[in-house]
Structure formats: C-alpha cells, structure tokens
Amino acid sequence: MAAFLLGAVLLIVQPQIVPSRTAINSKAEASSQSAQRELLKKTSQKNDFKENIHSNGSCRQLPQTIIIGVRKGGTRALLEMLSLHPDIAAAESEVHFFDWEDHYRNGLQWYINQMPFSYPHQITVEKTPAYFTSPKVPERVHNMNQSMRLLLILRDPSERVLSDYTQVFYNHMQKHKPYPSIEQFLIKDGELNVDYKAINRSLYYVHMQNWLKYFPLDRIHIVDGDKLIKDPFPEIEKVERFLKLSPQINASNFYFNKTKGFYCLRDSGRERCLHESKGRAHPQVDTRLLAKLHEYFHEPNKKFFELVGRTFDWH
C-alpha cells in the first residue's frame, strides 16, 4: 500500500518532460533529471498528496504555463483576461516559487499546493512577474519542465519605469510613509541614474538573453502590454493560439469603462474590473528627463527587437 501511495505522489508531481529544443545532449538531460530528483525528495517523504485530489475528479497539478513577467507590464490584466477561458485554471496569488529561496527549498509538493484544483483538460497557470528579471529562475523552470509554455507581457520601458515608481509610491502613501520624488531616483550627479532598479527591470534585452539560454523563442509568447490596454481582444486571441486553446474568448467579453479609463471584463453577464490600484496616474516628469529616459532605452530596445524578431511601438 505504501508503495502504491508513493507511486501516486510521483505520478501527480512529476511533469512529462518533452524536449523543447531540436537536440538536447545526454549531459543536459541527466542534469535536468538530477535536479528533478532533488526536488522530488521532499515530496516522496510526505503523505499530503490526498490534499491535491478532489472527489469531483479535479486535482492540483504543476502549471503547464507561467506568466513570467514583466513587473508593471500588465500581468494581472493578462491573467484575469485569460481566466475567461473555461480551460484555464489560474493561481490567484503570485507564488514566487522559483525566485524566493525559502519557497524553492520547500520543493515541488509545496508548489503544487499553491495551485488551484483543475480538471485534466484544463491548463494550470501561475504568474509571478519577478521571474523575468531573476537570474536563477530560467534554469529552475527548465529543470522542472523543458516544454513549459511561457507568457511574457511587455510595455514601453519608459512607461514601465514610471508605473514601477507609482506602485511603490502609493504603497508608501497607504502606510503614511514619506517617499522621495521620482526625480530623486532618476537623477544622480546630474545624469540619469542607471543603477535605479526600475530602470534595470526595463532592460528587456538583458533578461531575455538569460531565458533564451534555456527556452527557444517559440516557447515564449510576448504579449504587447500597450496594445492589451488599448484593444485587449486581438492580444488575447494570440495567447489562445499559443496555448493551443479553442477560441472561446470573444470581443463581447470586454467593455471600456469610461470612469476607470480602461477595459473591464464581462463573463456570463457578470461584469468586473481590475483592482482600483490598477491604472493609476503616473507622476508628472520633466520632458527633458523623459527624453533622457527614452534615449537611454533606444539602443537596448533595438537589440531586443533583433533578439525576438519583432518590433514594438515604443519611444
């Protein structure tokens, strides 16, 4: 009986590994299997697999798709829109399994426990925007599942910097804590402060290179975050095709809320909008400073376009 239970655990936990590259050498394959065995050790020592199976036939499972970023690129909007599809089961909160050491040490069983219950025909999705810029994450995701389908939503790097600052600013305001102006972060000794974390997160070319070491480009679908805001349906159609989902989401699922200034969702007659923290107005920034920001990103953006084989309407 114990052997049967252990086998059931491993069957639930271990993803099917399908090579995502045209050729994978035996050394890399062995390394991947070794990493998985290490992660599964903790799982095999636990007896909590029963928590992952529901009487209605659904179960918790490893995600087949991860929204890896980018922070303030529209990941929450993308997840909410994708959740309109009946074949999607989405984790509600950001899991931070691959980028937080305390979580990663808990092993795959802990990761599974954070997932929603889903049926065999559904795709489980989780989103953690910090994954895209975390150096260790691509290899860790690859070790878990080489055939993972990844979603990356990007917007104009300069706009993303302003959104990044705005989020942190409002977080401090809610706690009644003072926070410096954006100029104090963007300018250092009279020049653009390229060490500012928000700027580094917008260097998409640098971070994308790291992901392409482990996943081919056809495993990473890039969603245009600026277009998703202006006209969400065409972008979601592309995501459906990438995930090989039947076309279930349609234009009637979206309506423009004039009060909020962005699109909201309509699902089976029920209407809902993103949290009020979304769509906040950015701080006013001197046009000369904005010009410096645009100039700084010009070359990295050009390299990114060449890397992914497409262009975006960014400054």
C-alpha positions, 0 to 999 in steps of 0.5 A: 500500500505504501508503495502504491501511495508513493507511486501516486505522489510521483505520478501527480508531481512529476511533469512529462518532460518533452524536449523543447529544443531540436537536440538536447545532449545526454549531459543536459538531460541527466542534469535536468533529471538530477535536479528533478530528483532533488526536488522530488525528495521532499515530496516522496517523504510526505503523505499530503498528496490526498490534499491535491485530489478532489472527489469531483475528479479535479486535482492540483497539478504543476502549471503547464504555463507561467506568466513570467513577467514583466513587473508593471507590464500588465500581468494581472490584466493578462491573467484575469483576461485569460481566466475567461477561458473555461480551460484555464485554471489560474493561481490567484496569488503570485507564488514566487516559487522559483525566485524566493529561496525559502519557497524553492527549498520547500520543493515541488509538493509545496508548489503544487499546493499553491495551485488551484484544483483543475480538471485534466483538460484544463491548463494550470497557470501561475504568474509571478512577474519577478521571474523575468528579471531573476537570474536563477529562475530560467534554469529552475523552470527548465529543470522542472519542465523543458516544454513549459509554455511561457507568457511574457507581457511587455510595455514601453520601458519608459512607461514601465519605469514610471508605473514601477515608481507609482506602485511603490509610491502609493504603497508608501502613501497607504502606510503614511510613509514619506517617499522621495520624488521620482526625480530623486531616483532618476537623477544622480550627479546630474545624469540619469541614474542607471543603477535605479532598479526600475530602470534595470527591470526595463532592460528587456534585452538583458533578461531575455538573453538569460531565458533564451539560454534555456527556452527557444523563442517559440516557447515564449509568447510576448504579449504587447502590454500597450496594445492589451490596454488599448484593444485587449481582444486581438492580444488575447486571441494570440495567447489562445493560439499559443496555448493551443486553446479553442477560441472561446474568448470573444470581443463581447467579453470586454467593455471600456469603462469610461470612469476607470479609463480602461477595459473591464471584463464581462463573463456570463453577464457578470461584469468586473474590473481590475483592482482600483490600484490598477491604472493609476496616474503616473507622476508628472516628469520633466520632458527633458528627463523623459527624453533622457529616459527614452534615449537611454532605452533606444539602443537596448530596445533595438537589440531586443527587437533583433533578439525576438524578431519583432518590433514594438511601438515604443519611444 
